Amino acid sequence: MDLELQGKAAIVTGAASGIGRAIALSLSREGADLVLTDIDVAGCEQTLAQMRAARADAKGVVLRADASRLDDHEATVNAALDAYGGLDIAVNNAGIGGEANLTCDMSPEGWRRVIDVNLNGVYYAMHAQLPALLARGGGSIVNIASILGRVGWRTASAYVASKHGVVGLTKTAALEYAERGIRINAVGPGFVETPILGADPEVLEHLATLHPIQRLGQPGEVGDLVAYLASARASLVTGAYYPADGGYLAQ
Ligand SMILES: NC(=O)c1ccc[n+]([C@@H]2O[C@H](COP(=O)([O-])OP(=O)(O)OC[C@H]3O[C@@H](n4cnc5c(N)ncnc54)[C@H](O)[C@@H]3O)[C@@H](O)[C@H]2O)c1
């Protein structure tokens, strides 16, 4: 399906690795011009190189931005305006797993860091992005949540709370901006093979068995869903939570 993203300006946060990199590649393949942000600039440069290897005239700007800082999101939007004259699409993907501990053992610092990056980061992002999307007369935001935005997971209270928060924030912002042409959706991946899961083969094998499809997701499988939701082909879809989880939540 041609998603017709030619000339669309798109921000992807956390674009140096894993799912964010795959989202950037999917959007670029469909013709979008990208602003790639992360705290890992070298990783974003590699993403940009992969975009150019896939499409010779791919356009991308790389910016160091910490998702837990509002001023970094404002600088990111300004970079899109400078490079492309506007903003059409934003994918708020940057996130961390954070401290793994039972709730009573989780440190307040560990709790705050996860909420700062995963939840406050999405609020800061949309706070900075929405005026630019309104100025353009509409657009699309996709926030990366998780299956853990719908169900719990022992030892991950901060992460689970942050992702439930992203789902609620997504629904509310979608209601607020629906009449003004901005669609806002959340995507909830199951366990996807990226560095966030670590590299212990036994752990990865166990996680795979938790999904009805009996395998981990691949980043590109999330990237393609995000590109579809970002495109006008999904014009009736807003305020939705879309799983990309191999059936995990159907159990
Ligand atoms: N991999 C999974 O199993 C899985 C499942 C569900 C949801 N997710 C979500 O998908 C998103 C991407 O995760 P991933 O699996 O690609 O992990 P990853 O670790 O491969 O990539 C995360 C990226 O975010 C960046 N990042 C971390 N903290 C940041 C900050 N403060 N500011 C800016 N960038 C920052 C990292 O540098 C990295 O490039 C996250 O929001 C994660 O919670 C992942």
The ligand as a Tripos MOL2 file, in Angstrom:
@<TRIPOS>MOLECULE
LIG
   44    48     1     0     0
SMALL
NO_CHARGES

@<TRIPOS>ATOM
      1 N1         11.1960   -3.7570   22.8130 N.am      1 LIG1
      2 C1         10.0670   -4.0640   23.4490 C.2       1 LIG1
      3 O1          9.8440   -5.2150   23.8380 O.2       1 LIG1
      4 C2          9.0260   -3.0130   23.6960 C.ar      1 LIG1
      5 C3          7.7230   -3.4350   24.0030 C.ar      1 LIG1
      6 C4          6.7370   -2.4860   24.2120 C.ar      1 LIG1
      7 C5          7.0560   -1.1490   24.1380 C.ar      1 LIG1
      8 N2          8.3260   -0.7580   23.8380 N.ar      1 LIG1
      9 C6          8.5870    0.6740   23.7760 C.3       1 LIG1
     10 O2          9.1340    0.9940   22.5220 O.3       1 LIG1
     11 C7          9.9310    2.1790   22.6380 C.3       1 LIG1
     12 C8         11.2820    1.9280   21.9980 C.3       1 LIG1
     13 O3         11.9450    0.8990   22.7160 O.3       1 LIG1
     14 P1         12.9850   -0.1060   22.0260 P.3       1 LIG1
     15 O4         12.5260   -1.4620   22.3260 O.co2     1 LIG1
     16 O5         13.2510    0.2940   20.6270 O.co2     1 LIG1
     17 O6         14.2590    0.1510   22.9510 O.3       1 LIG1
     18 P2         15.7490    0.6150   22.5820 P.3       1 LIG1
     19 O7         16.4490    0.6310   23.8930 O.co2     1 LIG1
     20 O8         16.2800   -0.1900   21.4600 O.co2     1 LIG1
     21 O9         15.5280    2.1000   22.0590 O.3       1 LIG1
     22 C9         15.1440    3.1430   22.9090 C.3       1 LIG1
     23 C10        15.7920    4.4200   22.4130 C.3       1 LIG1
     24 O10        15.3790    5.4720   23.2730 O.3       1 LIG1
     25 C11        16.5130    6.2570   23.5710 C.3       1 LIG1
     26 N3         16.3410    6.9540   24.8350 N.ar      1 LIG1
     27 C12        16.4020    6.4590   26.0810 C.ar      1 LIG1
     28 N4         16.2310    7.4420   26.9850 N.ar      1 LIG1
     29 C13        16.0590    8.5760   26.2680 C.ar      1 LIG1
     30 C14        15.8420    9.9310   26.6330 C.ar      1 LIG1
     31 N5         15.7970   10.3200   27.9120 N.pl3     1 LIG1
     32 N6         15.7100   10.8370   25.6450 N.ar      1 LIG1
     33 C15        15.7850   10.4720   24.3380 C.ar      1 LIG1
     34 N7         15.9920    9.2130   23.9410 N.ar      1 LIG1
     35 C16        16.1300    8.2780   24.9130 C.ar      1 LIG1
     36 C17        17.6710    5.2890   23.6260 C.3       1 LIG1
     37 O11        18.9230    5.9540   23.4770 O.3       1 LIG1
     38 C18        17.3290    4.3610   22.4790 C.3       1 LIG1
     39 O12        17.8820    4.8050   21.2620 O.3       1 LIG1
     40 C19         9.9900    2.4890   24.1410 C.3       1 LIG1
     41 O13         9.0440    3.4870   24.4530 O.3       1 LIG1
     42 C20         9.6060    1.1730   24.7720 C.3       1 LIG1
     43 O14         9.0400    1.3530   26.0580 O.3       1 LIG1
     44 C21         9.3180   -1.6600   23.6170 C.ar      1 LIG1
@<TRIPOS>BOND
     1     1     2 1
     2     2     3 2
     3     2     4 1
     4     4     5 ar
     5     4    44 ar
     6     5     6 ar
     7     6     7 ar
     8     7     8 ar
     9     8     9 1
    10     8    44 ar
    11     9    10 1
    12     9    42 1
    13    10    11 1
    14    11    12 1
    15    11    40 1
    16    12    13 1
    17    13    14 1
    18    14    15 2
    19    14    16 1
    20    14    17 1
    21    17    18 1
    22    18    19 2
    23    18    20 1
    24    18    21 1
    25    21    22 1
    26    22    23 1
    27    23    24 1
    28    23    38 1
    29    24    25 1
    30    25    26 1
    31    25    36 1
    32    26    27 ar
    33    26    35 ar
    34    27    28 ar
    35    28    29 ar
    36    29    30 ar
    37    29    35 ar
    38    30    31 1
    39    30    32 ar
    40    32    33 ar
    41    33    34 ar
    42    34    35 ar
    43    36    37 1
    44    36    38 1
    45    38    39 1
    46    40    41 1
    47    40    42 1
    48    42    43 1
@<TRIPOS>SUBSTRUCTURE
     1 LIG1         1 GROUP 0 **** ****
